[in-house]
């Protein structure tokens, strides 16, 4: 007769190991956390209470709380209350903290008060990876992704939302006023008076909401970007790839190594788009890798002449496509890409084969632009209707446009670059969001959110290196570094 696998009776006496050390084998990830934190100079990193005060109640050593947080984020436990419970029941945490069990308030305050130091720890692990030799190829892929804040969409006010809400309230007020007029025409009765009283209460509530809406609108119009978040004041409404949708949160930038897919640099911003982030995140990656030259792969959302020029001056080679922002192609006419520039002669060759010569230079939005055209050729051109509706077609050229053209040429010579970028940088974002759960960030304000993101990035990089090297070799490398 078949039987199930049976356990041991709860009343059966059991001889547990005498030492906590016997519960943790040599290939347990907690040994990496323990070795990594023990090798850090917490005082230089900026952690408080590394040296205890001479008087007062003894504090927890910051290494204990740092180990607890790294363990928590490595195992998808980000809540301070859940970490408090784990410290009292989880054998791995007991071994890691030497059976210390801080209360949730102490745990939460440590993360809130040591944001800068925790971010330095995240950067320090990248330095360790560099010393180990994991960054042989100086090439990174960058991208940005929207992460949800604790602020819901209903608690975020923009001009569009305010206008829609005002119309909804006005419509409701008009409906209740009509119902009140209808009630006045009915025969007097107790039911009519109760209905009129109920309608009057709803009208008073709607008028209070309208007053609150007007005050909120004044605050919203006074803000630089014309929006206000009530729960997390730094969170911003941002559009996503899905049409008609968006999130209230933060735009997280990341530079990921193309060899081992480690996040070498990251940043948390309130910018709703990536266009002005190219130079900043690329320079952070170059500093983290400590290299003289760096190749950066990015998508068309990062394309910016100023950003590409700044990268070029910093010794960073960018490879990214140029977006077609002009509407002439949609209207069936030639775009600027159909005109060929001849540097030696400083002229453009149009689709009809005519030469457009330089005429003057002007400054627009801080950029020096050179203008090219050929009035005589356009006047008699047989395909002018496919080019322009004006007297002549004018081409504008930025004084540093050759740098942008070189970036486009590099992409033409490396057609698989965008596939490499996508396969490299999008996986870390998906993994971290999966660890975070439905609500990505638990803390509020940009400063605290940046700390939380640093812990997620550190946990992701730790797990990646554990998978690449193994537990024991990584522990040995940490102690030898």
C-alpha positions, 0 to 999 in steps of 0.5 A, a space after each residue: 500500500 502506497 504511503 505519503 512522505 511522513 514528517 516527525 511528530 511535534 512531540 519528538 525530541 530533536 537534537 539541533 546543532 549547538 552553534 549557529 555556524 553549523 546552520 550556515 554552509 559555506 555556499 550560503 549568500 549571507 557569507 558574501 554579505 557578511 564579508 562585504 560589510 566587514 571589509 567596508 570602512 563605515 566611518 569614511 563612508 559617512 555612517 554615524 555611531 561607528 564609534 559609540 558615545 561615552 554616555 547614554 544607551 549603547 547603539 547598534 553598530 551600523 554594520 549590523 543594520 546595513 547587513 540586515 538591509 542588504 539581506 532584506 533587499 536581496 530576499 525581497 523583504 524591504 519593509 522595516 516591520 518585516 525585517 524586524 520579524 525576520 530578525 527574530 525567526 530567520 536563522 540566516 538573519 540570526 547568524 548575520 546579526 549575531 542574534 540581535 533583533 532591532 525594532 522596526 523604528 530603529 531599522 527604518 531610521 537607519 535607512 532614512 538617516 544614512 542615505 548618502 552613505 548607503 549610496 556610497 556602499 552601492 558605488 563601492 561594490 562597483 569598485 570592488 567588481 572593477 578590481 576583480 576584473 569584471 569590466 574588461 570591455 568599456 562598453 555600457 548600455 543606458 536606458 530609463 524606466 518609470 518606477 511608481 511612487 507611493 503617490 497614487 494618480 488620484 493624489 496628483 494634480 495637473 492642469 488637465 486633471 484639474 480641468 476634468 475634475 472641475 467639470 465633473 463637480 460642476 456637472 454634479 452641482 447642476 444635477 443636484 440643483 435640478 433635483 432640488 428644483 424638482 423637489 420644490 415643485 412637489 407636494 409638501 411632505 416629510 419625505 420631500 423635506 428629507 430629500 431636500 435636506 440630503 440634496 442640500 448636504 451634497 451641494 454643500 459637500 461639492 462646494 467645499 470640494 470646489 473650494 479645495 480644488 481652487 486652492 490646490 489649483 493655485 498651488 499647482 500653477 505656482 509650481 515650476 512644472 505645473 503639477 502637485 503630488 499630495 502624498 509624495 511631493 517629489 513624485 511626478 506624473 509621467 507618460 509610459 509606452 502604453 498609449 493613454 496610460 502613465 504613472 506617478 513616480 520617478 524616472 530611474 536612469 541606469 548604465 549597464 555593463 554589456 558583458 556581465 549585465 551589472 549596473 555600473 551607474 544609476 540615478 533617480 530623476 523627476 524628469 519625465 523624458 530621457 532626452 537631457 540625461 545622456 551626458 550625466 549618466 554616461 559620465 557617471 558610468 565612466 567615473 565608476 569604471 575608471 576608464 579613459 574611453 567609454 562606449 555608450 549604447 542608447 536609444 533614440 529617446 536620448 538623442 540630443 546634440 548638446 548631450 552627444 557633444 558633452 559626451 564627445 568632449 568627455 571621451 565618451 563614444 555614443 552610438 544611438 539613432 536619430 529620431 525623425 522629429 520633422 513632419 515633412 516626411 509625414 506630409 510627403 516631402 523631403 526631409 533634412 536627411 535627404 540632403 547630403 552635406 559636403 564638408 570640403 565645399 561647405 554646401 548641401 546637395 539637394 535631392 535634385 542635385 543642386 548645391 545649397 550654399 551658406 548664407 548667414 549664421 544666427 543663434 537660436 536657443 543658445 545654438 549657433 546655426 548656419 543657414 544654406 539655400 539656393 534661391 535660383 535652383 529652387 525657383 526653377 526646380 521640377 520637384 519643388 512641390 516635393 520639397 517645400 511650399 516656400 520660395 526656397 528650401 532652407 537647411 539649418 546646420 548646427 556648428 557641432 553637427 559633425 559630432 552628431 553625424 559621426 554618432 549616426 555613422 557609428 550606428 550604421 557600422 554596427 547594426 546590432 548595437 540596438 539589439 545589444 542595448 535592448 538585451 543588456 539594459 532592459 533585463 535589470 529593470 524588469 528584474 528589479 521591478 519584479 522584486 519590488 512588487 506592485 508598489 515599486 517604492 515604499 519611501 517618499 521624497 527624491 532623497 529617500 527614494 534614491 536611497 531605496 533604489 541604491 539598495 535595490 541596485 546593490 542587491 541586484 549586482 550582488 546576486 549577479 556576481 554571486 551567479 558569475 563567480 560563485 559564493 566562495 570565490 566571491 568571499 575570497 575576492 572580497 577579503 583579498 581586495 
